[in-house]
């Protein structure tokens, strides 16, 4: 039945499913898929707890035969049917898990059955081809897989449970185990089967099946409670339970270890707790009865949350529990790195932007190795690399761990090192080979060298040059120190006629990297 109010255990299972869905949405790598091992282990333990609680109820029902054999007999007989239905359903799901692992890992069935409670032994946690074919068919028209068979068995199982419920509670009892198809999104049609099993990695499929096993035990316990109440006995009250998963960090790098604490939190079922976060009252509640806190950070870095929860304890008294949380806010940005053009130039400030998705800038550490130079931080995420020599270098980047104990390496991209390209000699902004008038020539006054199409601020200074020109049938020269035309050059320029050509040779230009370039230029007089 789906119409009744959710029981505490159903809400706990719902919480587990939310955790599973969140992990699936990450689309993470094979290493992070190992996190499903943690979630699956928590579900297995929850399943065992439900089984133990149910066994206590079965024993209590049997004990009622001595107190009220007439009314207790019907409940006890129905409980025996219930136990068989639940155990058969539970085992059927376990057999599916075994079949999927055998198909993906290609190992003997006996080997899988012995260690079915843990996903840690599954080698191909990210595989899905064989398991998808088993659960959803081969993709041909009208193909049916094991998921359809599972869905039909769940429907049959629920019908059996409803048949032994007391008439007064048949319509109001919520057994969970929903088999409804998800809501349609536009033209996309998805079924219960595809939502839970289509193209999911084997680690996720097994975890989904384990979650279904806990729902079977929860439905069994729900019916047991109603059978117990039907004979007037005192039920074993299970307070509201909520599965909790607290990860060691909200960002995990490939190769780093993902750890999480999983536990079951008991809450009062009589009312929604009063919650305040950073002094603000939170009233939004989701369909499972959990208070939802939402925030939009406006600055980068650590965001601290202090939550205060007021609830009823087991004695019906008000109790307050406080908890502090920390998460990181980062700028939404895309990083595009041309891998074949990672170049640092000697002698200039090379700006470098360094960021790690999910990590605050103040948690990032970076350095320069493999060449002569330094890496200096100028602001959050922005650095300047200054290179004085070498052919290549690396920038190792690491992030401080959440517990403050050490750092996690995020890689060390490599950069090639080049010298600044040669500058271009310029006379009144004109390049070598261009024409210049006599009037322009007389007003020039100096020679310069300019870097063209270079994105960095870098200046070359002319140290010396030789000026030459054909004058009166003779080639006359003048040696100049610096970049300005001296008296000799000026005197020669006054003798240059239209149609002549002037030459600047052996130009010595010194750049910011300390190197001196030798250049030449010539101009035609018009």
VMD Tcl script that draws the C-alpha trace (Angstrom):
set ca {
  {0.00 0.00 0.00}
  {1.22 3.45 -0.74}
  {-1.46 5.62 0.79}
  {-0.64 5.36 4.50}
  {1.76 7.39 6.57}
  {5.38 6.31 6.30}
  {6.77 4.38 9.25}
  {10.05 5.37 10.92}
  {11.89 2.52 9.25}
  {10.50 3.43 5.83}
  {11.78 6.96 6.31}
  {15.19 5.58 7.23}
  {15.21 3.49 4.05}
  {14.20 6.58 2.08}
  {17.18 8.39 3.52}
  {19.46 5.54 2.45}
  {18.01 5.75 -1.06}
  {18.72 9.49 -1.16}
  {22.36 8.75 -0.26}
  {22.52 6.16 -3.04}
  {20.95 8.54 -5.57}
  {23.42 11.27 -4.64}
  {26.36 8.94 -5.22}
  {24.95 7.86 -8.59}
  {24.58 11.52 -9.65}
  {28.31 12.11 -9.12}
  {29.24 10.04 -12.18}
  {32.53 9.33 -10.43}
  {35.49 7.13 -11.37}
  {36.08 3.50 -10.45}
  {38.02 4.43 -7.30}
  {35.15 6.49 -5.96}
  {32.71 3.67 -6.80}
  {34.30 1.96 -3.82}
  {32.21 4.37 -1.76}
  {29.26 2.14 -2.61}
  {30.98 -0.49 -0.49}
  {30.46 1.77 2.51}
  {26.80 2.46 1.70}
  {26.07 -1.18 0.94}
  {27.68 -2.27 4.22}
  {25.46 0.18 6.09}
  {22.36 -1.19 4.36}
  {23.41 -4.78 5.11}
  {23.77 -3.90 8.79}
  {20.38 -2.16 8.76}
  {18.88 -5.27 7.15}
  {20.33 -7.42 9.93}
  {18.94 -5.06 12.57}
  {15.47 -5.27 10.99}
  {15.74 -9.06 10.91}
  {16.68 -9.20 14.60}
  {13.77 -6.91 15.55}
  {11.38 -9.02 13.50}
  {12.61 -12.21 15.16}
  {11.82 -10.64 18.54}
  {8.30 -9.93 17.33}
  {7.85 -13.50 16.07}
  {8.95 -14.80 19.49}
  {6.60 -12.40 21.27}
  {3.68 -13.51 19.07}
  {4.37 -17.15 19.87}
  {4.42 -16.28 23.57}
  {0.93 -14.79 23.29}
  {-0.53 -18.24 22.58}
  {-0.27 -18.99 26.28}
  {-2.09 -15.79 27.26}
  {-4.82 -15.71 24.62}
  {-4.75 -18.90 22.49}
  {-7.99 -18.05 20.63}
  {-7.10 -14.60 19.30}
  {-3.38 -15.27 19.09}
  {-3.79 -18.40 16.93}
  {-4.86 -16.47 13.81}
  {-2.07 -13.92 14.22}
  {0.55 -16.64 14.79}
  {-0.61 -18.64 11.74}
  {-0.51 -15.52 9.59}
  {2.93 -14.68 11.00}
  {4.22 -18.08 9.81}
  {2.99 -17.30 6.28}
  {4.54 -13.85 6.52}
  {7.91 -15.23 7.57}
  {8.02 -17.62 4.60}
  {6.97 -14.95 2.10}
  {9.54 -12.49 3.44}
  {12.39 -15.02 3.57}
  {11.62 -16.24 0.03}
  {11.52 -12.67 -1.30}
  {14.72 -11.77 0.54}
  {16.51 -14.84 -0.82}
  {15.23 -14.21 -4.36}
  {16.87 -10.76 -4.30}
  {20.08 -12.26 -2.86}
  {20.15 -14.75 -5.75}
  {19.90 -11.87 -8.24}
  {22.84 -10.13 -6.58}
  {24.87 -13.33 -6.85}
  {23.97 -13.75 -10.53}
  {25.00 -10.17 -11.38}
  {28.37 -10.38 -9.61}
  {29.14 -13.75 -11.22}
  {28.31 -12.28 -14.65}
  {30.54 -9.22 -14.28}
  {33.49 -10.75 -12.36}
  {33.37 -14.16 -14.11}
  {33.98 -16.05 -10.87}
  {32.35 -19.22 -9.45}
  {28.96 -18.79 -7.80}
  {30.15 -20.45 -4.59}
  {32.85 -17.82 -4.22}
  {30.32 -14.98 -4.49}
  {27.76 -16.50 -2.09}
  {30.33 -16.75 0.69}
  {31.07 -13.01 0.58}
  {27.77 -11.59 -0.66}
  {27.37 -9.22 2.29}
  {30.30 -7.06 1.15}
  {30.95 -5.29 -2.14}
  {34.64 -5.03 -1.26}
  {35.40 -8.34 -3.00}
  {33.74 -7.28 -6.28}
  {36.53 -6.59 -8.76}
  {34.62 -4.88 -11.59}
  {32.54 -2.41 -9.63}
  {32.22 -0.09 -12.65}
  {31.04 -2.74 -15.16}
  {27.41 -2.81 -16.29}
  {27.08 -4.54 -19.67}
  {26.30 -8.08 -18.49}
  {24.28 -6.97 -15.45}
  {22.20 -4.53 -17.54}
  {21.45 -7.30 -20.05}
  {20.36 -9.61 -17.20}
  {18.16 -7.00 -15.54}
  {16.76 -5.09 -18.55}
  {17.07 -7.49 -21.49}
  {19.14 -7.30 -24.66}
  {17.62 -4.07 -25.98}
  {15.39 -5.72 -28.59}
  {11.69 -4.88 -28.85}
  {9.59 -6.29 -26.01}
  {12.71 -7.74 -24.36}
  {12.19 -8.45 -20.68}
  {14.85 -8.86 -18.04}
  {15.08 -9.96 -14.45}
  {13.98 -6.49 -13.28}
  {10.47 -7.09 -14.66}
  {10.32 -10.43 -12.89}
  {11.53 -8.78 -9.69}
  {8.89 -6.06 -10.00}
  {6.11 -8.66 -10.41}
  {7.33 -10.62 -7.41}
  {7.36 -7.45 -5.28}
  {3.77 -6.71 -6.34}
  {2.76 -10.28 -5.49}
  {4.63 -10.08 -2.17}
  {2.77 -6.91 -1.17}
  {-0.59 -8.46 -2.13}
  {0.17 -11.43 0.12}
  {1.08 -9.13 3.01}
  {-2.06 -7.06 2.56}
  {-4.16 -10.24 2.59}
  {-3.19 -11.02 6.20}
  {-3.46 -7.47 7.53}
  {-6.42 -6.75 9.82}
  {-9.28 -5.20 7.82}
  {-9.17 -1.97 9.83}
  {-5.64 -1.12 8.72}
  {-5.42 -2.54 5.17}
  {-6.01 0.82 3.49}
  {-3.91 2.91 5.86}
  {-0.81 0.73 6.18}
  {2.16 1.80 4.06}
  {4.34 -1.19 3.16}
  {6.83 0.77 1.02}
  {8.41 -1.21 -1.85}
  {7.02 1.15 -4.49}
  {7.04 -0.27 -8.04}
  {5.56 2.77 -9.76}
  {7.28 4.19 -12.84}
  {8.97 7.60 -12.32}
  {7.18 10.72 -13.58}
  {7.52 11.36 -17.31}
  {10.02 14.08 -18.28}
  {8.99 15.62 -21.60}
  {9.19 12.97 -24.28}
  {11.46 10.78 -22.18}
  {9.73 7.67 -20.80}
  {11.41 5.76 -18.01}
  {10.23 2.69 -16.14}
  {10.81 1.42 -12.63}
  {13.11 -1.19 -14.13}
  {15.28 1.21 -16.14}
  {15.43 3.80 -13.37}
  {16.91 1.31 -10.93}
  {19.00 -0.94 -13.15}
  {19.65 0.37 -16.68}
  {23.35 1.06 -17.35}
  {24.17 1.44 -13.66}
  {27.54 0.06 -12.52}
  {27.34 -3.29 -10.75}
  {28.27 -1.60 -7.45}
  {25.16 0.58 -7.72}
  {22.88 -2.29 -8.81}
  {23.91 -4.46 -5.84}
  {23.38 -1.54 -3.46}
  {19.89 -0.92 -4.92}
  {19.06 -4.62 -4.41}
  {20.34 -4.50 -0.82}
  {18.12 -1.48 -0.23}
  {15.15 -3.50 -1.56}
  {16.03 -6.27 0.90}
  {15.83 -3.79 3.78}
  {12.44 -2.66 2.48}
  {11.27 -6.29 2.48}
  {12.31 -6.65 6.13}
  {10.69 -3.31 6.96}
  {7.39 -4.36 5.34}
  {7.61 -7.64 7.25}
  {8.07 -5.75 10.52}
  {5.19 -3.38 9.71}
  {2.78 -6.31 9.23}
  {4.13 -8.06 12.33}
  {3.34 -4.98 14.41}
  {-0.23 -4.91 13.10}
  {-0.67 -8.62 13.79}
  {0.64 -8.05 17.30}
  {-1.77 -5.15 17.86}
  {-4.66 -7.24 16.56}
  {-4.48 -9.49 19.61}
  {-4.31 -6.58 22.02}
  {-0.69 -7.10 22.94}
  {1.69 -4.28 23.52}
  {3.71 -3.61 20.36}
  {7.41 -3.08 20.34}
  {7.60 0.56 19.40}
  {10.38 1.44 16.99}
  {11.14 5.14 17.27}
  {11.81 7.21 14.15}
  {15.11 6.12 12.63}
  {17.16 7.99 10.04}
  {20.21 6.64 8.27}
  {23.07 9.09 8.38}
  {26.23 9.14 6.26}
  {28.90 11.63 7.26}
  {31.82 11.72 4.80}
  {35.33 12.68 5.87}
  {35.37 15.40 3.18}
  {33.03 16.85 0.57}
  {35.72 16.46 -2.13}
  {37.69 13.26 -2.80}
  {40.54 13.05 -5.29}
  {41.31 9.96 -7.37}
  {43.84 7.93 -5.42}
  {42.80 9.44 -2.10}
  {40.72 7.50 0.40}
  {36.98 8.07 0.77}
  {35.77 7.42 4.31}
  {32.36 7.91 5.85}
  {30.66 7.17 9.14}
  {27.28 5.46 8.75}
  {24.90 5.18 11.66}
  {21.21 5.13 12.50}
  {19.87 8.15 14.35}
  {16.75 7.77 16.52}
  {14.29 10.69 16.50}
  {10.96 11.43 18.12}
  {8.05 10.51 15.85}
  {5.44 12.76 17.41}
  {6.40 15.95 15.60}
  {8.84 17.62 13.26}
  {11.75 19.04 15.29}
  {12.28 22.79 15.60}
  {15.42 23.65 13.65}
  {17.44 26.86 13.48}
  {20.58 27.36 11.39}
  {22.88 30.28 12.21}
  {19.99 31.79 14.15}
  {17.46 31.45 11.29}
  {14.37 29.27 11.78}
  {14.07 26.57 9.09}
  {10.54 25.44 8.25}
  {10.87 23.64 4.89}
  {10.25 19.89 5.17}
  {10.63 17.26 2.42}
  {8.32 14.34 1.67}
  {10.21 12.12 4.15}
  {9.75 14.51 7.06}
  {13.30 15.84 7.05}
  {13.93 19.54 7.62}
  {15.69 21.03 4.57}
  {18.29 23.80 4.88}
  {19.26 25.78 1.77}
  {21.85 28.52 1.35}
  {23.52 30.46 -1.46}
  {27.06 31.43 -0.45}
  {28.21 34.83 -1.73}
  {31.92 34.47 -0.98}
  {34.56 31.83 -1.60}
  {36.06 29.64 1.08}
  {34.76 27.78 4.12}
  {31.11 28.25 4.97}
  {30.28 27.45 8.59}
  {26.83 26.28 9.62}
  {25.66 25.99 13.20}
  {22.43 24.01 13.50}
  {20.28 23.77 16.61}
  {17.62 21.04 16.75}
  {14.89 20.96 19.41}
  {13.04 17.64 19.73}
  {11.16 15.42 22.15}
  {13.24 12.79 23.93}
  {12.03 9.33 24.98}
  {10.46 10.80 28.12}
  {8.51 13.40 26.16}
  {10.72 16.21 27.37}
  {12.18 18.92 25.14}
  {15.82 18.44 24.31}
  {18.22 20.54 22.22}
  {21.15 19.23 20.18}
  {23.63 21.47 18.38}
  {25.98 20.61 15.55}
  {28.45 22.59 13.44}
  {29.17 21.82 9.79}
  {31.65 23.22 7.29}
  {31.51 23.17 3.50}
  {33.55 24.94 0.82}
  {32.22 27.45 -1.70}
  {34.13 27.97 -4.94}
  {33.62 30.18 -7.96}
  {31.76 28.55 -10.86}
  {34.41 28.52 -13.57}
  {35.68 26.43 -16.44}
  {39.39 25.76 -16.79}
  {40.68 25.27 -20.35}
  {44.33 24.31 -20.66}
  {46.02 24.02 -24.11}
  {48.31 21.08 -23.21}
  {50.71 21.64 -26.11}
  {51.19 25.35 -25.36}
  {52.07 25.31 -21.66}
  {55.03 27.70 -21.89}
  {56.88 29.95 -19.47}
  {59.15 32.73 -20.81}
  {62.43 33.64 -19.19}
  {62.71 37.11 -17.73}
  {59.04 38.15 -17.63}
  {56.15 37.76 -15.18}
  {54.21 34.65 -16.28}
  {50.70 34.83 -14.75}
  {49.35 31.47 -13.56}
  {45.82 30.68 -12.34}
  {45.59 27.62 -10.05}
  {42.34 26.12 -8.78}
  {41.05 22.75 -7.61}
  {37.34 22.02 -8.02}
  {35.63 21.86 -4.64}
  {38.60 23.26 -2.69}
  {38.92 26.75 -1.27}
  {41.87 28.80 -2.65}
  {43.42 29.08 0.83}
  {43.65 25.28 1.01}
  {45.76 25.05 -2.16}
  {49.54 24.82 -2.09}
  {51.74 25.17 -5.21}
  {55.43 25.48 -6.02}
  {57.85 25.50 -8.97}
  {60.38 22.70 -9.47}
  {62.77 21.52 -12.17}
  {64.08 24.92 -13.26}
  {65.63 28.13 -11.95}
  {62.92 30.49 -10.81}
  {60.09 31.02 -8.34}
  {56.30 30.89 -7.99}
  {54.75 33.74 -5.98}
  {51.12 33.99 -4.87}
  {49.65 37.42 -5.60}
  {45.97 36.79 -4.72}
  {43.51 33.95 -4.17}
  {44.16 31.46 -6.97}
  {46.56 33.77 -8.86}
  {50.33 33.37 -9.04}
  {53.35 34.79 -10.89}
  {56.04 32.45 -12.21}
  {59.46 34.04 -12.74}
  {61.96 31.93 -14.66}
  {65.67 32.66 -14.91}
  {66.88 29.47 -16.61}
  {66.12 25.90 -17.67}
  {64.27 24.05 -20.43}
  {61.20 22.77 -18.58}
  {59.60 22.79 -15.12}
  {56.60 21.47 -13.21}
  {54.06 23.10 -10.88}
  {53.15 20.54 -8.15}
  {49.72 21.35 -6.67}
  {48.32 19.91 -3.45}
  {45.33 20.53 -1.17}
  {45.34 20.54 2.61}
  {43.32 17.64 4.03}
  {40.13 18.39 5.93}
  {41.58 17.04 9.19}
  {44.60 19.33 8.84}
  {46.99 16.37 8.74}
  {49.04 16.62 5.57}
  {48.04 17.34 1.98}
  {46.66 15.48 -1.03}
  {48.52 15.74 -4.34}
  {46.46 17.08 -7.24}
  {49.10 16.56 -9.91}
  {52.07 18.48 -11.32}
  {51.48 19.92 -14.83}
  {54.63 20.42 -16.91}
  {55.63 23.64 -18.65}
  {58.21 24.23 -21.36}
  {60.60 27.14 -20.91}
  {61.46 29.43 -23.80}
  {63.44 32.61 -24.23}
  {61.59 35.72 -25.35}
  {61.46 35.95 -29.19}
  {63.69 38.44 -31.03}
  {62.37 42.00 -31.23}
  {61.87 43.88 -34.49}
  {63.97 47.01 -35.26}
  {61.75 50.05 -35.79}
  {62.40 53.53 -37.23}
  {59.47 55.88 -36.65}
  {57.27 52.77 -36.22}
  {58.36 51.33 -39.59}
  {59.84 47.87 -40.09}
  {62.97 47.01 -42.04}
  {62.42 47.11 -45.81}
  {59.83 49.88 -45.75}
  {60.32 53.32 -47.36}
  {60.85 56.53 -45.43}
  {60.98 60.12 -46.65}
  {63.90 62.49 -46.17}
  {61.80 64.69 -43.93}
  {60.82 61.75 -41.71}
  {64.43 60.61 -41.63}
  {65.67 63.96 -40.36}
  {63.09 63.96 -37.56}
  {63.64 60.34 -36.46}
  {66.32 60.86 -33.82}
  {66.61 57.29 -32.54}
  {66.27 53.56 -33.32}
  {64.05 51.21 -31.28}
  {63.37 47.46 -31.02}
  {59.83 46.27 -30.39}
  {58.30 42.85 -29.57}
  {55.41 42.18 -31.92}
  {52.48 39.85 -31.13}
  {53.82 39.00 -27.68}
  {51.32 38.98 -24.81}
  {53.75 39.80 -22.02}
  {55.15 43.13 -20.94}
  {58.78 42.98 -22.09}
  {61.06 45.79 -23.31}
  {64.29 45.60 -25.29}
  {66.82 48.41 -25.09}
  {69.21 49.19 -27.97}
  {72.78 49.06 -26.63}
  {74.64 49.93 -29.86}
  {74.48 49.79 -33.64}
  {76.34 50.65 -36.83}
  {74.78 53.13 -39.25}
  {75.73 52.99 -42.96}
  {74.71 54.70 -46.24}
  {75.94 55.14 -49.85}
  {76.84 58.81 -50.17}
  {78.49 60.24 -53.25}
  {79.43 56.76 -54.50}
  {81.06 55.81 -51.22}
  {79.69 53.64 -48.35}
  {80.13 55.60 -45.16}
  {79.50 54.25 -41.62}
  {79.20 55.51 -38.04}
  {79.37 53.54 -34.78}
  {76.72 54.50 -32.21}
  {76.46 53.65 -28.51}
  {72.89 53.61 -27.26}
  {69.85 54.12 -29.46}
  {70.02 57.83 -30.25}
  {71.48 59.28 -33.44}
  {74.66 61.14 -32.62}
  {76.34 63.96 -34.58}
  {78.02 61.57 -37.03}
  {74.73 59.86 -37.95}
  {72.92 63.20 -38.23}
  {75.61 64.55 -40.56}
  {75.43 61.48 -42.78}
  {71.60 61.56 -42.87}
  {71.72 65.13 -44.26}
  {73.67 63.83 -47.24}
  {71.27 60.99 -48.05}
  {69.25 61.56 -51.26}
  {65.93 60.04 -52.40}
  {66.49 56.64 -53.97}
  {69.39 55.85 -51.61}
  {69.19 53.10 -48.96}
  {70.35 53.37 -45.36}
  {71.48 50.44 -43.20}
  {71.42 49.69 -39.46}
  {73.65 46.67 -38.87}
  {75.00 44.81 -35.87}
  {72.19 46.20 -33.71}
  {72.70 45.01 -30.12}
  {69.37 44.84 -28.25}
  {69.27 43.67 -24.61}
  {66.07 42.03 -23.31}
  {64.54 41.59 -19.81}
  {65.92 38.04 -19.71}
  {69.46 39.46 -19.79}
  {70.28 38.16 -23.26}
  {71.56 40.40 -26.09}
  {70.17 39.90 -29.60}
  {72.00 40.95 -32.80}
  {69.70 42.42 -35.46}
  {69.84 44.22 -38.82}
  {67.53 46.62 -40.70}
  {67.53 48.74 -43.87}
  {65.25 51.44 -45.32}
  {64.78 52.95 -48.77}
  {64.67 56.74 -48.95}
  {61.80 58.14 -50.97}
}
mol new
graphics top color blue
foreach p $ca { graphics top sphere $p radius 0.5 }
foreach p [lrange $ca 0 end-1] q [lrange $ca 1 end] { graphics top cylinder $p $q radius 0.2 }
display resetview
